[in-house]
Amino acid sequence: MIAARVMIVEDEAITAMATGAMLKRLGHKVLAAVGSGQEAINAFRRQRPDLVLMDIRLDGDLDGIETAKLLRRDSDVPVVFVSAFVDDGTRNRAAEAKPFDFLPKPLDEYDLQALLNRLLPEASR
């Protein structure tokens, strides 16, 4: 199995911990768990993850959509939005960041596994 190196961008500590635990159970590595857009940009530059799981509502001046757009300027690393805000307006605005996918909260481990299987097909063998 190929383990993905994942960065979690989530301002709710309990949610970030739960997501990290799911990723670890699925055999993947959490490089960083940060709560703001600026922290995400800094961690991304240091860590260079294979995947970014990004909440839309974050602490600080940058929301997840703005942060994803900034990350995508410098890299083609897939960004997946994980958010409780799944209305059409939010989805349309999020689409501007060209995410790999959009998963609703609460995040389900089976949905996360399916996402990782699409991203890293070799991991599902």
Backbone as XML, in Angstrom:
<?xml version="1.0"?>
<chain id="A" units="angstrom">
  <residue number="1" name="MET">
    <atom name="N" x="0.842" y="-1.189" z="0.000"/>
    <atom name="CA" x="0.000" y="0.000" z="0.000"/>
    <atom name="C" x="0.879" y="1.242" z="0.000"/>
  </residue>
  <residue number="2" name="ILE">
    <atom name="N" x="0.484" y="2.207" z="-0.766"/>
    <atom name="CA" x="1.189" y="3.481" z="-0.797"/>
    <atom name="C" x="0.511" y="4.429" z="0.179"/>
  </residue>
  <residue number="3" name="ALA">
    <atom name="N" x="1.281" y="4.965" z="1.107"/>
    <atom name="CA" x="0.733" y="5.883" z="2.101"/>
    <atom name="C" x="0.797" y="7.308" z="1.567"/>
  </residue>
  <residue number="4" name="ALA">
    <atom name="N" x="-0.325" y="8.001" z="1.654"/>
    <atom name="CA" x="-0.364" y="9.416" z="1.276"/>
    <atom name="C" x="0.137" y="10.257" z="2.439"/>
  </residue>
  <residue number="5" name="ARG">
    <atom name="N" x="0.810" y="11.351" z="2.113"/>
    <atom name="CA" x="1.267" y="12.337" z="3.102"/>
    <atom name="C" x="0.253" y="13.480" z="3.046"/>
  </residue>
  <residue number="6" name="VAL">
    <atom name="N" x="-0.514" y="13.634" z="4.121"/>
    <atom name="CA" x="-1.684" y="14.518" z="4.108"/>
    <atom name="C" x="-1.511" y="15.677" z="5.082"/>
  </residue>
  <residue number="7" name="MET">
    <atom name="N" x="-1.934" y="16.855" z="4.647"/>
    <atom name="CA" x="-2.008" y="18.017" z="5.522"/>
    <atom name="C" x="-3.490" y="18.315" z="5.777"/>
  </residue>
  <residue number="8" name="ILE">
    <atom name="N" x="-3.835" y="18.484" z="7.054"/>
    <atom name="CA" x="-5.204" y="18.805" z="7.450"/>
    <atom name="C" x="-5.256" y="20.286" z="7.801"/>
  </residue>
  <residue number="9" name="VAL">
    <atom name="N" x="-6.188" y="20.998" z="7.178"/>
    <atom name="CA" x="-6.390" y="22.414" z="7.485"/>
    <atom name="C" x="-7.803" y="22.529" z="8.046"/>
  </residue>
  <residue number="10" name="GLU">
    <atom name="N" x="-7.877" y="22.655" z="9.368"/>
    <atom name="CA" x="-9.155" y="22.602" z="10.085"/>
    <atom name="C" x="-9.013" y="23.398" z="11.375"/>
  </residue>
  <residue number="11" name="ASP">
    <atom name="N" x="-9.926" y="24.351" z="11.602"/>
    <atom name="CA" x="-9.823" y="25.195" z="12.792"/>
    <atom name="C" x="-10.438" y="24.574" z="14.036"/>
  </residue>
  <residue number="12" name="GLU">
    <atom name="N" x="-11.173" y="23.492" z="13.909"/>
    <atom name="CA" x="-11.741" y="22.790" z="15.063"/>
    <atom name="C" x="-10.799" y="21.654" z="15.438"/>
  </residue>
  <residue number="13" name="ALA">
    <atom name="N" x="-10.143" y="21.770" z="16.597"/>
    <atom name="CA" x="-9.120" y="20.807" z="17.008"/>
    <atom name="C" x="-9.653" y="19.382" z="17.080"/>
  </residue>
  <residue number="14" name="ILE">
    <atom name="N" x="-10.852" y="19.197" z="17.605"/>
    <atom name="CA" x="-11.405" y="17.848" z="17.736"/>
    <atom name="C" x="-11.641" y="17.232" z="16.359"/>
  </residue>
  <residue number="15" name="THR">
    <atom name="N" x="-12.138" y="18.026" z="15.428"/>
    <atom name="CA" x="-12.367" y="17.539" z="14.069"/>
    <atom name="C" x="-11.050" y="17.184" z="13.405"/>
  </residue>
  <residue number="16" name="ALA">
    <atom name="N" x="-10.030" y="18.025" z="13.590"/>
    <atom name="CA" x="-8.710" y="17.744" z="13.014"/>
    <atom name="C" x="-8.143" y="16.451" z="13.590"/>
  </residue>
  <residue number="17" name="MET">
    <atom name="N" x="-8.298" y="16.254" z="14.900"/>
    <atom name="CA" x="-7.796" y="15.030" z="15.532"/>
    <atom name="C" x="-8.536" y="13.798" z="15.007"/>
  </residue>
  <residue number="18" name="ALA">
    <atom name="N" x="-9.841" y="13.899" z="14.857"/>
    <atom name="CA" x="-10.634" y="12.773" z="14.353"/>
    <atom name="C" x="-10.238" y="12.433" z="12.914"/>
  </residue>
  <residue number="19" name="THR">
    <atom name="N" x="-10.034" y="13.458" z="12.093"/>
    <atom name="CA" x="-9.617" y="13.237" z="10.709"/>
    <atom name="C" x="-8.243" y="12.595" z="10.668"/>
  </residue>
  <residue number="20" name="GLY">
    <atom name="N" x="-7.340" y="13.085" z="11.501"/>
    <atom name="CA" x="-6.001" y="12.512" z="11.571"/>
    <atom name="C" x="-6.043" y="11.051" z="11.994"/>
  </residue>
  <residue number="21" name="ALA">
    <atom name="N" x="-6.894" y="10.723" z="12.961"/>
    <atom name="CA" x="-7.022" y="9.336" z="13.411"/>
    <atom name="C" x="-7.547" y="8.439" z="12.292"/>
  </residue>
  <residue number="22" name="MET">
    <atom name="N" x="-8.516" y="8.952" z="11.522"/>
    <atom name="CA" x="-9.033" y="8.181" z="10.385"/>
    <atom name="C" x="-7.932" y="7.906" z="9.378"/>
  </residue>
  <residue number="23" name="LEU">
    <atom name="N" x="-7.175" y="8.946" z="9.047"/>
    <atom name="CA" x="-6.096" y="8.789" z="8.072"/>
    <atom name="C" x="-5.069" y="7.762" z="8.540"/>
  </residue>
  <residue number="24" name="LYS">
    <atom name="N" x="-4.728" y="7.815" z="9.799"/>
    <atom name="CA" x="-3.752" y="6.861" z="10.343"/>
    <atom name="C" x="-4.301" y="5.438" z="10.308"/>
  </residue>
  <residue number="25" name="ARG">
    <atom name="N" x="-5.584" y="5.257" z="10.650"/>
    <atom name="CA" x="-6.190" y="3.922" z="10.581"/>
    <atom name="C" x="-6.162" y="3.380" z="9.159"/>
  </residue>
  <residue number="26" name="LEU">
    <atom name="N" x="-6.269" y="4.289" z="8.194"/>
    <atom name="CA" x="-6.257" y="3.883" z="6.785"/>
    <atom name="C" x="-4.840" y="3.724" z="6.237"/>
  </residue>
  <residue number="27" name="GLY">
    <atom name="N" x="-3.832" y="3.968" z="7.085"/>
    <atom name="CA" x="-2.449" y="3.732" z="6.691"/>
    <atom name="C" x="-1.741" y="4.927" z="6.079"/>
  </residue>
  <residue number="28" name="HIS">
    <atom name="N" x="-2.246" y="6.124" z="6.311"/>
    <atom name="CA" x="-1.645" y="7.321" z="5.736"/>
    <atom name="C" x="-0.982" y="8.166" z="6.817"/>
  </residue>
  <residue number="29" name="LYS">
    <atom name="N" x="-0.171" y="9.116" z="6.401"/>
    <atom name="CA" x="0.605" y="9.931" z="7.331"/>
    <atom name="C" x="0.089" y="11.364" z="7.345"/>
  </residue>
  <residue number="30" name="VAL">
    <atom name="N" x="-0.131" y="11.903" z="8.544"/>
    <atom name="CA" x="-0.527" y="13.303" z="8.702"/>
    <atom name="C" x="0.750" y="14.113" z="8.906"/>
  </residue>
  <residue number="31" name="LEU">
    <atom name="N" x="1.049" y="14.974" z="7.939"/>
    <atom name="CA" x="2.252" y="15.815" z="8.027"/>
    <atom name="C" x="2.048" y="17.001" z="8.944"/>
  </residue>
  <residue number="32" name="ALA">
    <atom name="N" x="0.856" y="17.577" z="8.897"/>
    <atom name="CA" x="0.564" y="18.768" z="9.700"/>
    <atom name="C" x="-0.947" y="18.893" z="9.841"/>
  </residue>
  <residue number="33" name="ALA">
    <atom name="N" x="-1.363" y="19.470" z="10.953"/>
    <atom name="CA" x="-2.762" y="19.834" z="11.172"/>
    <atom name="C" x="-2.740" y="21.279" z="11.663"/>
  </residue>
  <residue number="34" name="VAL">
    <atom name="N" x="-3.256" y="22.178" z="10.845"/>
    <atom name="CA" x="-3.208" y="23.606" z="11.151"/>
    <atom name="C" x="-4.610" y="24.193" z="11.081"/>
  </residue>
  <residue number="35" name="GLY">
    <atom name="N" x="-4.788" y="25.386" z="11.706"/>
    <atom name="CA" x="-6.119" y="25.959" z="11.810"/>
    <atom name="C" x="-6.372" y="27.240" z="11.054"/>
  </residue>
  <residue number="36" name="SER">
    <atom name="N" x="-5.347" y="27.776" z="10.384"/>
    <atom name="CA" x="-5.549" y="29.026" z="9.638"/>
    <atom name="C" x="-4.937" y="28.922" z="8.247"/>
  </residue>
  <residue number="37" name="GLY">
    <atom name="N" x="-5.377" y="29.822" z="7.386"/>
    <atom name="CA" x="-4.854" y="29.842" z="6.034"/>
    <atom name="C" x="-3.365" y="30.118" z="5.990"/>
  </residue>
  <residue number="38" name="GLN">
    <atom name="N" x="-2.906" y="31.082" z="6.779"/>
    <atom name="CA" x="-1.484" y="31.410" z="6.774"/>
    <atom name="C" x="-0.642" y="30.252" z="7.291"/>
  </residue>
  <residue number="39" name="GLU">
    <atom name="N" x="-1.118" y="29.581" z="8.347"/>
    <atom name="CA" x="-0.402" y="28.400" z="8.847"/>
    <atom name="C" x="-0.356" y="27.315" z="7.776"/>
  </residue>
  <residue number="40" name="ALA">
    <atom name="N" x="-1.439" y="27.179" z="7.024"/>
    <atom name="CA" x="-1.486" y="26.180" z="5.953"/>
    <atom name="C" x="-0.446" y="26.482" z="4.884"/>
  </residue>
  <residue number="41" name="ILE">
    <atom name="N" x="-0.356" y="27.725" z="4.479"/>
    <atom name="CA" x="0.622" y="28.113" z="3.449"/>
    <atom name="C" x="2.038" y="27.830" z="3.938"/>
  </residue>
  <residue number="42" name="ASN">
    <atom name="N" x="2.328" y="28.213" z="5.177"/>
    <atom name="CA" x="3.669" y="27.988" z="5.730"/>
    <atom name="C" x="3.987" y="26.496" z="5.832"/>
  </residue>
  <residue number="43" name="ALA">
    <atom name="N" x="3.051" y="25.707" z="6.369"/>
    <atom name="CA" x="3.265" y="24.266" z="6.516"/>
    <atom name="C" x="3.390" y="23.598" z="5.149"/>
  </residue>
  <residue number="44" name="PHE">
    <atom name="N" x="2.594" y="24.036" z="4.191"/>
    <atom name="CA" x="2.631" y="23.466" z="2.849"/>
    <atom name="C" x="4.016" y="23.656" z="2.224"/>
  </residue>
  <residue number="45" name="ARG">
    <atom name="N" x="4.568" y="24.822" z="2.369"/>
    <atom name="CA" x="5.893" y="25.103" z="1.800"/>
    <atom name="C" x="6.973" y="24.248" z="2.445"/>
  </residue>
  <residue number="46" name="ARG">
    <atom name="N" x="6.836" y="23.983" z="3.739"/>
    <atom name="CA" x="7.830" y="23.163" z="4.453"/>
    <atom name="C" x="7.656" y="21.676" z="4.165"/>
  </residue>
  <residue number="47" name="GLN">
    <atom name="N" x="6.413" y="21.216" z="4.107"/>
    <atom name="CA" x="6.131" y="19.775" z="4.094"/>
    <atom name="C" x="5.903" y="19.165" z="2.715"/>
  </residue>
  <residue number="48" name="ARG">
    <atom name="N" x="5.344" y="19.910" z="1.795"/>
    <atom name="CA" x="4.988" y="19.415" z="0.458"/>
    <atom name="C" x="4.183" y="18.109" z="0.524"/>
  </residue>
  <residue number="49" name="PRO">
    <atom name="N" x="2.934" y="18.186" z="1.013"/>
    <atom name="CA" x="2.096" y="16.989" z="1.143"/>
    <atom name="C" x="1.627" y="16.469" z="-0.220"/>
  </residue>
  <residue number="50" name="ASP">
    <atom name="N" x="1.091" y="15.248" z="-0.195"/>
    <atom name="CA" x="0.484" y="14.650" z="-1.394"/>
    <atom name="C" x="-0.969" y="15.084" z="-1.549"/>
  </residue>
  <residue number="51" name="LEU">
    <atom name="N" x="-1.579" y="15.508" z="-0.443"/>
    <atom name="CA" x="-2.993" y="15.859" z="-0.414"/>
    <atom name="C" x="-3.238" y="16.859" z="0.702"/>
  </residue>
  <residue number="52" name="VAL">
    <atom name="N" x="-4.145" y="17.808" z="0.451"/>
    <atom name="CA" x="-4.559" y="18.759" z="1.482"/>
    <atom name="C" x="-6.062" y="18.596" z="1.694"/>
  </residue>
  <residue number="53" name="LEU">
    <atom name="N" x="-6.453" y="18.297" z="2.935"/>
    <atom name="CA" x="-7.863" y="18.283" z="3.324"/>
    <atom name="C" x="-8.148" y="19.635" z="3.960"/>
  </residue>
  <residue number="54" name="MET">
    <atom name="N" x="-9.010" y="20.431" z="3.330"/>
    <atom name="CA" x="-9.177" y="21.843" z="3.677"/>
    <atom name="C" x="-10.613" y="22.170" z="4.086"/>
  </residue>
  <residue number="55" name="ASP">
    <atom name="N" x="-10.764" y="22.673" z="5.294"/>
    <atom name="CA" x="-12.055" y="23.220" z="5.711"/>
    <atom name="C" x="-12.236" y="24.564" z="5.005"/>
  </residue>
  <residue number="56" name="ILE">
    <atom name="N" x="-13.456" y="25.000" z="4.847"/>
    <atom name="CA" x="-13.699" y="26.293" z="4.196"/>
    <atom name="C" x="-13.645" y="27.431" z="5.207"/>
  </residue>
  <residue number="57" name="ARG">
    <atom name="N" x="-14.226" y="27.231" z="6.366"/>
    <atom name="CA" x="-14.191" y="28.262" z="7.413"/>
    <atom name="C" x="-12.955" y="28.019" z="8.269"/>
  </residue>
  <residue number="58" name="LEU">
    <atom name="N" x="-12.063" y="29.006" z="8.330"/>
    <atom name="CA" x="-10.807" y="28.883" z="9.076"/>
    <atom name="C" x="-10.604" y="30.086" z="9.972"/>
  </residue>
  <residue number="59" name="ASP">
    <atom name="N" x="-9.720" y="29.938" z="10.942"/>
    <atom name="CA" x="-9.281" y="31.077" z="11.745"/>
    <atom name="C" x="-8.434" y="31.996" z="10.878"/>
  </residue>
  <residue number="60" name="GLY">
    <atom name="N" x="-8.406" y="33.272" z="11.205"/>
    <atom name="CA" x="-7.540" y="34.209" z="10.504"/>
    <atom name="C" x="-8.215" y="34.903" z="9.335"/>
  </residue>
  <residue number="61" name="ASP">
    <atom name="N" x="-7.392" y="35.602" z="8.552"/>
    <atom name="CA" x="-7.892" y="36.428" z="7.458"/>
    <atom name="C" x="-8.262" y="35.650" z="6.196"/>
  </residue>
  <residue number="62" name="LEU">
    <atom name="N" x="-7.631" y="34.512" z="5.981"/>
    <atom name="CA" x="-7.883" y="33.723" z="4.771"/>
    <atom name="C" x="-8.854" y="32.590" z="5.076"/>
  </residue>
  <residue number="63" name="ASP">
    <atom name="N" x="-9.873" y="32.429" z="4.241"/>
    <atom name="CA" x="-10.708" y="31.244" z="4.400"/>
    <atom name="C" x="-10.092" y="30.112" z="3.580"/>
  </residue>
  <residue number="64" name="GLY">
    <atom name="N" x="-10.696" y="28.942" z="3.647"/>
    <atom name="CA" x="-10.129" y="27.788" z="2.962"/>
    <atom name="C" x="-10.093" y="27.933" z="1.455"/>
  </residue>
  <residue number="65" name="ILE">
    <atom name="N" x="-11.083" y="28.604" z="0.888"/>
    <atom name="CA" x="-11.122" y="28.775" z="-0.571"/>
    <atom name="C" x="-9.983" y="29.677" z="-1.023"/>
  </residue>
  <residue number="66" name="GLU">
    <atom name="N" x="-9.794" y="30.799" z="-0.334"/>
    <atom name="CA" x="-8.684" y="31.705" z="-0.679"/>
    <atom name="C" x="-7.343" y="31.008" z="-0.488"/>
  </residue>
  <residue number="67" name="THR">
    <atom name="N" x="-7.221" y="30.244" z="0.597"/>
    <atom name="CA" x="-5.985" y="29.520" z="0.871"/>
    <atom name="C" x="-5.709" y="28.499" z="-0.231"/>
  </residue>
  <residue number="68" name="ALA">
    <atom name="N" x="-6.729" y="27.760" z="-0.630"/>
    <atom name="CA" x="-6.560" y="26.761" z="-1.693"/>
    <atom name="C" x="-6.108" y="27.414" z="-3.001"/>
  </residue>
  <residue number="69" name="LYS">
    <atom name="N" x="-6.681" y="28.570" z="-3.321"/>
    <atom name="CA" x="-6.267" y="29.273" z="-4.543"/>
    <atom name="C" x="-4.786" y="29.639" z="-4.476"/>
  </residue>
  <residue number="70" name="LEU">
    <atom name="N" x="-4.329" y="30.089" z="-3.315"/>
    <atom name="CA" x="-2.915" y="30.436" z="-3.157"/>
    <atom name="C" x="-2.029" y="29.198" z="-3.267"/>
  </residue>
  <residue number="71" name="LEU">
    <atom name="N" x="-2.436" y="28.103" z="-2.692"/>
    <atom name="CA" x="-1.655" y="26.866" z="-2.785"/>
    <atom name="C" x="-1.590" y="26.371" z="-4.227"/>
  </residue>
  <residue number="72" name="ARG">
    <atom name="N" x="-2.699" y="26.478" z="-4.930"/>
    <atom name="CA" x="-2.776" y="25.980" z="-6.307"/>
    <atom name="C" x="-1.934" y="26.827" z="-7.274"/>
  </residue>
  <residue number="73" name="ARG">
    <atom name="N" x="-1.619" y="28.062" z="-6.897"/>
    <atom name="CA" x="-0.753" y="28.891" z="-7.750"/>
    <atom name="C" x="0.635" y="28.291" z="-7.885"/>
  </residue>
  <residue number="74" name="ASP">
    <atom name="N" x="1.106" y="27.682" z="-6.794"/>
    <atom name="CA" x="2.478" y="27.176" z="-6.739"/>
    <atom name="C" x="2.588" y="25.674" z="-6.913"/>
  </residue>
  <residue number="75" name="SER">
    <atom name="N" x="1.469" y="24.956" z="-6.939"/>
    <atom name="CA" x="1.546" y="23.504" z="-6.906"/>
    <atom name="C" x="0.294" y="22.881" z="-7.504"/>
  </residue>
  <residue number="76" name="ASP">
    <atom name="N" x="0.439" y="21.650" z="-7.951"/>
    <atom name="CA" x="-0.724" y="20.907" z="-8.430"/>
    <atom name="C" x="-1.175" y="19.851" z="-7.419"/>
  </residue>
  <residue number="77" name="VAL">
    <atom name="N" x="-0.735" y="19.988" z="-6.164"/>
    <atom name="CA" x="-1.159" y="19.067" z="-5.108"/>
    <atom name="C" x="-2.679" y="19.163" z="-4.964"/>
  </residue>
  <residue number="78" name="PRO">
    <atom name="N" x="-3.359" y="18.025" z="-4.945"/>
    <atom name="CA" x="-4.819" y="18.054" z="-4.830"/>
    <atom name="C" x="-5.292" y="18.623" z="-3.494"/>
  </residue>
  <residue number="79" name="VAL">
    <atom name="N" x="-6.307" y="19.469" z="-3.590"/>
    <atom name="CA" x="-6.970" y="20.020" z="-2.415"/>
    <atom name="C" x="-8.393" y="19.475" z="-2.408"/>
  </residue>
  <residue number="80" name="VAL">
    <atom name="N" x="-8.804" y="18.951" z="-1.262"/>
    <atom name="CA" x="-10.166" y="18.462" z="-1.095"/>
    <atom name="C" x="-10.812" y="19.298" z="0.001"/>
  </residue>
  <residue number="81" name="PHE">
    <atom name="N" x="-11.924" y="19.936" z="-0.333"/>
    <atom name="CA" x="-12.659" y="20.692" z="0.671"/>
    <atom name="C" x="-13.503" y="19.736" z="1.501"/>
  </residue>
  <residue number="82" name="VAL">
    <atom name="N" x="-13.428" y="19.894" z="2.811"/>
    <atom name="CA" x="-14.239" y="19.134" z="3.753"/>
    <atom name="C" x="-14.973" y="20.177" z="4.577"/>
  </residue>
  <residue number="83" name="SER">
    <atom name="N" x="-16.281" y="20.295" z="4.350"/>
    <atom name="CA" x="-16.997" y="21.391" z="4.983"/>
    <atom name="C" x="-18.448" y="21.044" z="5.262"/>
  </residue>
  <residue number="84" name="ALA">
    <atom name="N" x="-18.976" y="21.648" z="6.310"/>
    <atom name="CA" x="-20.399" y="21.525" z="6.613"/>
    <atom name="C" x="-21.219" y="22.455" z="5.718"/>
  </residue>
  <residue number="85" name="PHE">
    <atom name="N" x="-20.555" y="23.376" z="5.047"/>
    <atom name="CA" x="-21.226" y="24.353" z="4.196"/>
    <atom name="C" x="-21.251" y="23.831" z="2.767"/>
  </residue>
  <residue number="86" name="VAL">
    <atom name="N" x="-22.329" y="23.139" z="2.400"/>
    <atom name="CA" x="-22.406" y="22.495" z="1.096"/>
    <atom name="C" x="-23.487" y="23.117" z="0.200"/>
  </residue>
  <residue number="87" name="ASP">
    <atom name="N" x="-23.900" y="24.335" z="0.520"/>
    <atom name="CA" x="-24.902" y="24.999" z="-0.312"/>
    <atom name="C" x="-24.307" y="25.330" z="-1.680"/>
  </residue>
  <residue number="88" name="ASP">
    <atom name="N" x="-25.178" y="25.609" z="-2.644"/>
    <atom name="CA" x="-24.722" y="25.856" z="-4.014"/>
    <atom name="C" x="-23.772" y="27.048" z="-4.112"/>
  </residue>
  <residue number="89" name="GLY">
    <atom name="N" x="-24.053" y="28.113" z="-3.363"/>
    <atom name="CA" x="-23.180" y="29.292" z="-3.405"/>
    <atom name="C" x="-21.765" y="28.970" z="-2.949"/>
  </residue>
  <residue number="90" name="THR">
    <atom name="N" x="-21.660" y="28.216" z="-1.862"/>
    <atom name="CA" x="-20.340" y="27.827" z="-1.360"/>
    <atom name="C" x="-19.652" y="26.889" z="-2.340"/>
  </residue>
  <residue number="91" name="ARG">
    <atom name="N" x="-20.386" y="25.928" z="-2.875"/>
    <atom name="CA" x="-19.797" y="25.000" z="-3.850"/>
    <atom name="C" x="-19.310" y="25.740" z="-5.096"/>
  </residue>
  <residue number="92" name="ASN">
    <atom name="N" x="-20.088" y="26.702" z="-5.566"/>
    <atom name="CA" x="-19.689" y="27.462" z="-6.751"/>
    <atom name="C" x="-18.429" y="28.276" z="-6.484"/>
  </residue>
  <residue number="93" name="ARG">
    <atom name="N" x="-18.373" y="28.906" z="-5.328"/>
    <atom name="CA" x="-17.183" y="29.682" z="-4.971"/>
    <atom name="C" x="-15.983" y="28.753" z="-4.790"/>
  </residue>
  <residue number="94" name="ALA">
    <atom name="N" x="-16.200" y="27.601" z="-4.165"/>
    <atom name="CA" x="-15.117" y="26.632" z="-3.953"/>
    <atom name="C" x="-14.603" y="26.087" z="-5.279"/>
  </residue>
  <residue number="95" name="ALA">
    <atom name="N" x="-15.480" y="25.949" z="-6.256"/>
    <atom name="CA" x="-15.074" y="25.417" z="-7.567"/>
    <atom name="C" x="-14.020" y="26.305" z="-8.233"/>
  </residue>
  <residue number="96" name="GLU">
    <atom name="N" x="-14.004" y="27.583" z="-7.904"/>
    <atom name="CA" x="-13.007" y="28.501" z="-8.465"/>
    <atom name="C" x="-11.585" y="28.102" z="-8.071"/>
  </residue>
  <residue number="97" name="ALA">
    <atom name="N" x="-11.429" y="27.384" z="-6.958"/>
    <atom name="CA" x="-10.114" y="26.949" z="-6.489"/>
    <atom name="C" x="-9.687" y="25.638" z="-7.151"/>
  </residue>
  <residue number="98" name="LYS">
    <atom name="N" x="-10.544" y="25.083" z="-7.990"/>
    <atom name="CA" x="-10.281" y="23.831" z="-8.696"/>
    <atom name="C" x="-9.880" y="22.688" z="-7.751"/>
  </residue>
  <residue number="99" name="PRO">
    <atom name="N" x="-10.761" y="22.382" z="-6.795"/>
    <atom name="CA" x="-10.448" y="21.301" z="-5.865"/>
    <atom name="C" x="-10.533" y="19.931" z="-6.543"/>
  </residue>
  <residue number="100" name="PHE">
    <atom name="N" x="-9.850" y="18.964" z="-5.973"/>
    <atom name="CA" x="-9.943" y="17.582" z="-6.445"/>
    <atom name="C" x="-11.334" y="17.026" z="-6.144"/>
  </residue>
  <residue number="101" name="ASP">
    <atom name="N" x="-11.886" y="17.428" z="-4.993"/>
    <atom name="CA" x="-13.202" y="16.955" z="-4.593"/>
    <atom name="C" x="-13.742" y="17.849" z="-3.479"/>
  </residue>
  <residue number="102" name="PHE">
    <atom name="N" x="-14.968" y="17.574" z="-3.080"/>
    <atom name="CA" x="-15.647" y="18.311" z="-2.026"/>
    <atom name="C" x="-16.407" y="17.286" z="-1.206"/>
  </residue>
  <residue number="103" name="LEU">
    <atom name="N" x="-16.021" y="17.096" z="0.058"/>
    <atom name="CA" x="-16.685" y="16.137" z="0.935"/>
    <atom name="C" x="-17.425" y="16.869" z="2.047"/>
  </residue>
  <residue number="104" name="PRO">
    <atom name="N" x="-18.651" y="16.443" z="2.348"/>
    <atom name="CA" x="-19.405" y="17.088" z="3.428"/>
    <atom name="C" x="-18.952" y="16.597" z="4.802"/>
  </residue>
  <residue number="105" name="LYS">
    <atom name="N" x="-19.106" y="17.464" z="5.802"/>
    <atom name="CA" x="-18.905" y="17.071" z="7.193"/>
    <atom name="C" x="-20.235" y="16.565" z="7.728"/>
  </residue>
  <residue number="106" name="PRO">
    <atom name="N" x="-20.226" y="15.667" z="8.665"/>
    <atom name="CA" x="-19.042" y="15.061" z="9.247"/>
    <atom name="C" x="-18.405" y="14.090" z="8.257"/>
  </residue>
  <residue number="107" name="LEU">
    <atom name="N" x="-17.091" y="14.078" z="8.250"/>
    <atom name="CA" x="-16.335" y="13.229" z="7.335"/>
    <atom name="C" x="-16.526" y="11.770" z="7.711"/>
  </residue>
  <residue number="108" name="ASP">
    <atom name="N" x="-16.830" y="10.970" z="6.724"/>
    <atom name="CA" x="-17.049" y="9.545" z="6.910"/>
    <atom name="C" x="-15.785" y="8.800" z="6.466"/>
  </residue>
  <residue number="109" name="GLU">
    <atom name="N" x="-15.361" y="7.822" z="7.250"/>
    <atom name="CA" x="-14.131" y="7.086" z="6.943"/>
    <atom name="C" x="-14.222" y="6.366" z="5.599"/>
  </residue>
  <residue number="110" name="TYR">
    <atom name="N" x="-15.395" y="5.853" z="5.258"/>
    <atom name="CA" x="-15.563" y="5.173" z="3.966"/>
    <atom name="C" x="-15.421" y="6.150" z="2.809"/>
  </residue>
  <residue number="111" name="ASP">
    <atom name="N" x="-15.975" y="7.357" z="2.962"/>
    <atom name="CA" x="-15.829" y="8.385" z="1.924"/>
    <atom name="C" x="-14.369" y="8.791" z="1.783"/>
  </residue>
  <residue number="112" name="LEU">
    <atom name="N" x="-13.675" y="8.901" z="2.916"/>
    <atom name="CA" x="-12.259" y="9.254" z="2.892"/>
    <atom name="C" x="-11.452" y="8.167" z="2.190"/>
  </residue>
  <residue number="113" name="GLN">
    <atom name="N" x="-11.748" y="6.899" z="2.487"/>
    <atom name="CA" x="-11.051" y="5.790" z="1.830"/>
    <atom name="C" x="-11.313" y="5.813" z="0.325"/>
  </residue>
  <residue number="114" name="ALA">
    <atom name="N" x="-12.557" y="6.041" z="-0.077"/>
    <atom name="CA" x="-12.894" y="6.093" z="-1.502"/>
    <atom name="C" x="-12.136" y="7.231" z="-2.191"/>
  </residue>
  <residue number="115" name="LEU">
    <atom name="N" x="-12.052" y="8.373" z="-1.519"/>
    <atom name="CA" x="-11.305" y="9.507" z="-2.063"/>
    <atom name="C" x="-9.836" y="9.130" z="-2.263"/>
  </residue>
  <residue number="116" name="LEU">
    <atom name="N" x="-9.234" y="8.530" z="-1.248"/>
    <atom name="CA" x="-7.823" y="8.147" z="-1.334"/>
    <atom name="C" x="-7.605" y="7.081" z="-2.403"/>
  </residue>
  <residue number="117" name="ASN">
    <atom name="N" x="-8.559" y="6.183" z="-2.582"/>
    <atom name="CA" x="-8.450" y="5.177" z="-3.641"/>
    <atom name="C" x="-8.483" y="5.820" z="-5.023"/>
  </residue>
  <residue number="118" name="ARG">
    <atom name="N" x="-9.266" y="6.875" z="-5.186"/>
    <atom name="CA" x="-9.299" y="7.583" z="-6.481"/>
    <atom name="C" x="-8.023" y="8.362" z="-6.690"/>
  </residue>
  <residue number="119" name="LEU">
    <atom name="N" x="-7.508" y="8.945" z="-5.612"/>
    <atom name="CA" x="-6.305" y="9.753" z="-5.704"/>
    <atom name="C" x="-5.071" y="8.891" z="-5.904"/>
  </residue>
  <residue number="120" name="LEU">
    <atom name="N" x="-5.010" y="7.787" z="-5.175"/>
    <atom name="CA" x="-3.865" y="6.867" z="-5.229"/>
    <atom name="C" x="-4.386" y="5.469" z="-5.528"/>
  </residue>
  <residue number="121" name="PRO">
    <atom name="N" x="-4.713" y="5.170" z="-6.778"/>
    <atom name="CA" x="-5.313" y="3.870" z="-7.091"/>
    <atom name="C" x="-4.462" y="2.685" z="-6.615"/>
  </residue>
  <residue number="122" name="GLU">
    <atom name="N" x="-3.137" y="2.845" z="-6.589"/>
    <atom name="CA" x="-2.273" y="1.742" z="-6.153"/>
    <atom name="C" x="-2.513" y="1.398" z="-4.699"/>
  </residue>
  <residue number="123" name="ALA">
    <atom name="N" x="-3.013" y="2.365" z="-3.894"/>
    <atom name="CA" x="-3.221" y="2.148" z="-2.469"/>
    <atom name="C" x="-4.368" y="1.164" z="-2.208"/>
  </residue>
  <residue number="124" name="SER">
    <atom name="N" x="-5.249" y="0.991" z="-3.172"/>
    <atom name="CA" x="-6.402" y="0.121" z="-2.951"/>
    <atom name="C" x="-6.117" y="-1.345" z="-3.278"/>
  </residue>
  <residue number="125" name="ARG">
    <atom name="N" x="-4.953" y="-1.646" z="-3.800"/>
    <atom name="CA" x="-4.608" y="-3.034" z="-4.145"/>
    <atom name="C" x="-4.243" y="-3.840" z="-2.942"/>
  </residue>
</chain>
